[in-house]
Amino acid sequence: QVQLVESGGGLVQPGGSLRLSCAASGITFSRYMMGWYRQAPGKQRELVAGITSGGSTNYPHSVKGRFTISRDNAMNTVTLQMNSLKPEDTAIYYCNAKLPGSPGSYGTWGQGTQVTVSS
């Protein structure tokens, strides 16, 4: 079955950096759109970075220029490099894998990893 395992979260000071990784198994990874989402307490889950099977990326304005998503199809991993972190980036970060054309707005979720930005 599809499994996504995130790692790399933690506590970081404002202005610092973190690198999140998501390891996928049970899928033909190169065919999937991959995304990183986050959910802060009391807020809806939101997209922070997406990457297509072809490598095209998209980011919301709130993280553009600070976050970078990349994928390694040989290793079945997607990473999120987060720089210049702000307290408002604090959230649980989730990896998502969706096969284009499959039903529903979202694919499979990982278990999430906590990112806390605080001094």
VENDAKA-V445786 format. One record per pair of residues at least 6 apart in sequence whose C-alpha atoms are under 8 Angstrom apart, sorted by the first residue. I is the first residue (numbers start at 1). J is the second residue. Records with the same first field share a line. If there is no record, write none. Layout:
BEGIN
I->J, J
END
This chain:
BEGIN
1->25, 26, 27
2->24, 25, 26, 27, 108
3->24, 25, 26, 108, 110
4->22, 23, 24, 25, 95, 96, 108, 109, 110, 111
5->22, 23, 24, 95, 110, 111, 112
6->20, 21, 22, 23, 94, 95, 110, 111, 112, 113
7->20, 21, 22, 113
8->18, 19, 20, 21, 113
9->18, 19, 20, 113, 114, 115, 116
10->18, 113, 114, 115, 116
11->115, 116, 117, 118
12->18, 115, 116, 117, 118, 119
13->85, 117, 118, 119
14->84, 85, 86, 87, 117, 118, 119
15->83, 84, 85, 86
16->83, 84, 85
17->81, 82, 83, 84, 85
18->81, 82, 83
19->79, 80, 81, 82
20->79, 80, 81, 82
21->77, 78, 79, 80
22->77, 78, 79, 95
23->75, 76, 77, 78
24->76, 77
25->76
29->73, 76
30->53, 73, 76
31->53, 99, 100
32->52, 53, 97, 98, 99, 100
33->50, 51, 52, 53, 97, 98, 99, 100
34->50, 51, 52, 53, 78, 95, 96, 97, 98
35->47, 48, 49, 50, 51, 95, 96, 97
36->47, 48, 49, 50, 80, 93, 94, 95, 96
37->45, 46, 47, 48, 49, 93, 94, 95, 96
38->45, 46, 47, 48, 91, 92, 93, 94
39->45, 46, 91, 92, 93
40->90, 91, 92
41->91
47->59, 60
48->59, 60, 63
49->57, 58, 59, 60, 67, 68, 69, 80
50->57, 58, 59, 69
51->57, 58, 69, 70, 71
55->70, 71
57->69
66->82, 83, 84, 85
67->80, 81, 82, 83
68->80, 81, 82
69->78, 79, 80, 81
70->78, 79, 80
71->77, 78, 79
72->78
85->117
86->117
87->116, 117, 118
88->117
89->115, 116, 117
90->114, 115, 116, 117
91->114, 115, 116
92->112, 113, 114, 115
93->112, 113, 114, 115
94->109, 110, 111, 112, 113
95->109, 110, 112
96->106, 107, 108, 109, 110
97->106, 107, 108, 109
98->106, 107, 108
99->107
END
